[in-house]
Amino acid sequence: MSAPSFELIDFSKRFGALAALDAVSVKIQAGAFHALLGENGAGKSTLVKCAMGYYAADEGEILLNGRQVTIDHPRQAHELGLGMVYQHFTLVPNMTVLENFVLSRDHVPAVIDWASERPRPSPCRSIRRSPISPPARSRRARSCASSISSGTC
């Protein structure tokens, strides 16, 4: 599975009288990593939760590789090749980025067979397809989550 391009167009979400999102759009190129930064209450978590199927947006559309899709459940987002790390404090600092993505799944077994996880396609596979030179690529893929600054990916 190759990394998908992902676009949210005019996303809006209300909780009663509160407009959490008002016509928000964002485009993420295939294989890219992004961080959403903003004040508390700016709608960052709401946008991500709508995009990943935890909430249903009131308005807006999702394009995946240029095709309109509907994501009704986080499992569906994962099957489409999408992955999110929601807050830095939800990371296990001494685990790799790949290991943190595995732990973020809806259903994690009591014992994880890490050897079988590594060859499977995952959002972290895009690191290997990035234009980073091979030695840097392999170090980054093995890096602990705590060692990667917000500007690294």
C-alpha positions as CSV (number, residue, x, y, z in Angstrom):
1,M,0.0,0.0,0.0
2,S,1.4,3.4,-0.9
3,A,0.9,6.5,1.2
4,P,-2.3,8.3,0.2
5,S,-2.8,12.0,-0.5
6,F,-5.5,13.4,1.8
7,E,-7.6,16.5,1.6
8,L,-10.4,17.9,3.8
9,I,-12.6,20.5,2.1
10,D,-14.8,23.0,3.9
11,F,-15.2,20.9,7.1
12,S,-17.7,22.3,9.6
13,K,-18.7,20.8,13.0
14,R,-21.0,22.2,15.6
15,F,-21.7,21.1,19.1
16,G,-25.0,22.9,19.9
17,A,-24.4,26.6,19.5
18,L,-20.6,26.2,19.5
19,A,-19.0,26.2,16.0
20,A,-15.9,24.0,16.6
21,L,-15.0,24.0,12.9
22,D,-16.1,26.5,10.3
23,A,-15.3,25.6,6.7
24,V,-11.8,24.3,7.4
25,S,-9.7,23.0,4.5
26,V,-6.3,21.2,4.5
27,K,-4.4,19.2,2.0
28,I,-1.7,16.7,2.9
29,Q,0.5,15.3,0.2
30,A,1.2,11.5,0.0
31,G,3.7,10.4,2.6
32,A,3.8,13.7,4.5
33,F,3.8,14.3,8.2
34,H,2.0,17.3,9.6
35,A,1.4,18.9,13.0
36,L,-1.7,20.9,13.9
37,L,-0.8,23.7,16.2
38,G,-3.1,26.2,17.9
39,E,-4.7,27.5,21.0
40,N,-6.9,25.4,23.2
41,G,-10.3,25.3,21.7
42,A,-9.1,26.1,18.2
43,G,-10.6,22.9,16.8
44,K,-7.5,20.8,16.2
45,S,-8.7,17.7,17.9
46,T,-12.2,18.1,16.4
47,L,-10.8,18.3,12.9
48,V,-8.6,15.2,13.3
49,K,-11.5,13.3,15.0
50,C,-13.8,14.2,12.1
51,A,-11.2,13.2,9.5
52,M,-10.5,9.9,11.2
53,G,-14.1,8.8,11.7
54,Y,-14.5,9.4,15.5
55,Y,-17.0,12.3,14.8
56,A,-19.2,13.0,11.8
57,A,-18.6,16.4,10.3
58,D,-21.8,18.5,9.7
59,E,-20.4,19.6,6.4
60,G,-17.4,19.0,4.2
61,E,-15.8,16.3,2.1
62,I,-12.8,14.1,2.2
63,L,-10.7,13.4,-0.9
64,L,-8.3,10.5,-0.8
65,N,-6.0,10.3,-3.8
66,G,-8.4,12.8,-5.5
67,R,-11.5,10.6,-4.9
68,Q,-14.3,11.5,-2.5
69,V,-14.6,9.1,0.4
70,T,-16.6,8.8,3.5
71,I,-14.9,7.7,6.7
72,D,-17.4,6.5,9.3
73,H,-15.1,4.7,11.7
74,P,-11.4,4.9,12.8
75,R,-10.8,1.3,11.5
76,Q,-11.9,2.4,8.1
77,A,-9.4,5.3,8.2
78,H,-6.6,2.8,9.1
79,E,-7.6,0.5,6.3
80,L,-7.4,3.4,3.9
81,G,-3.7,4.0,5.0
82,L,-4.4,6.9,7.3
83,G,-2.8,7.2,10.8
84,M,-2.8,9.8,13.5
85,V,-1.0,10.4,16.7
86,Y,-3.4,12.7,18.5
87,Q,-1.3,14.4,21.3
88,H,2.3,14.3,22.2
89,F,1.5,13.0,25.7
90,T,-0.2,9.9,24.2
91,L,3.2,8.7,22.9
92,V,5.3,6.1,24.6
93,P,8.7,8.0,24.5
94,N,11.0,5.0,24.5
95,M,9.2,3.3,21.6
96,T,9.8,4.0,17.9
97,V,7.3,5.9,15.8
98,L,6.2,2.7,14.2
99,E,5.6,1.1,17.6
100,N,3.5,4.1,18.7
101,F,1.4,3.8,15.5
102,V,0.8,0.1,16.2
103,L,-0.3,1.0,19.8
104,S,-2.7,3.6,18.5
105,R,-4.9,1.0,16.8
106,D,-8.4,0.3,18.1
107,H,-7.7,-3.3,18.8
108,V,-4.3,-4.1,20.1
109,P,-3.6,-7.7,21.2
110,A,-2.4,-8.4,24.7
111,V,0.9,-9.6,23.2
112,I,2.1,-7.9,20.0
113,D,4.2,-9.9,17.5
114,W,6.6,-7.0,16.6
115,A,8.4,-9.1,14.0
116,S,5.2,-9.5,12.0
117,E,4.3,-5.9,12.4
118,R,7.4,-4.5,10.8
119,P,6.9,-5.7,7.2
120,R,3.3,-4.6,7.1
121,P,2.3,-1.4,5.3
122,S,1.8,1.4,7.8
123,P,1.8,5.2,7.8
124,C,5.5,5.0,8.8
125,R,6.4,3.3,5.5
126,S,6.2,6.7,3.9
127,I,9.4,7.6,5.8
128,R,11.3,5.1,3.6
129,R,9.8,6.7,0.4
130,S,10.8,10.2,1.4
131,P,13.7,12.0,-0.3
132,I,15.9,11.6,2.7
133,S,19.3,9.9,2.1
134,P,19.3,6.1,3.0
135,P,21.5,6.4,6.2
136,A,19.3,9.1,7.6
137,R,16.1,7.3,6.6
138,S,17.0,4.1,8.5
139,R,18.1,6.1,11.6
140,R,14.8,8.0,11.6
141,A,12.7,4.9,11.2
142,R,14.4,3.4,14.3
143,S,14.3,6.7,16.3
144,C,12.4,6.8,19.6
145,A,9.4,9.0,19.5
146,S,10.8,11.2,22.2
147,S,13.9,12.0,20.1
148,I,12.0,13.4,17.1
149,S,11.3,17.1,17.3
150,S,8.2,18.7,15.8
151,G,10.2,19.9,12.8
152,T,11.9,16.5,12.1
153,C,9.2,14.9,10.0
